[in-house]
Amino acid sequence: MADARWPVLARALAELRAARRRAVRIVDADCGDGALLLAAARHARALGFVAIEARGVDGAPALIARARAAAAALDDAAIGICFDCADMVEALAQEHDVPADIVLAPAALSEAATLALARAGARVIARVRA
């Protein structure tokens, strides 16, 4: 996986599984074509999670369409994955009621996005600035 967040993400999933967690919820707040989120869901399943809920959010309709197409090829009842074309701040605000275990985020965030992100999940893995 070429994304610099992958090692941190893989370690976070392994730590949750080592803590005997059987379910995990992952939100990617800037998912692009969904490649990282799909890889995370597959990796979580390989680690032994029996319920994986994943949500990707991006403002680009073309990227969300590609992510949805890739997710349609995923054939595993233990993995529930959706991709939404939405504003990141609004989408993260919706996550407040059922916080994610892991939230993947872009490096540069507005103050509103930072607040929404803080409420959306327990562990934030941010993209490193180039």
Secondary structure as GFF3:
##gff-version 3
##sequence-region A 1 130
A	DSSP	alpha_helix	6	18	.	.	.	ID=ss1
A	DSSP	beta_strand	23	28	.	.	.	ID=ss2
A	DSSP	alpha_helix	35	47	.	.	.	ID=ss3
A	DSSP	beta_strand	51	58	.	.	.	ID=ss4
A	DSSP	alpha_helix	61	72	.	.	.	ID=ss5
A	DSSP	beta_strand	79	85	.	.	.	ID=ss6
A	DSSP	alpha_helix	88	94	.	.	.	ID=ss7
A	DSSP	beta_strand	100	105	.	.	.	ID=ss8
A	DSSP	alpha_helix	111	120	.	.	.	ID=ss9
A	DSSP	beta_strand	121	126	.	.	.	ID=ss10
###
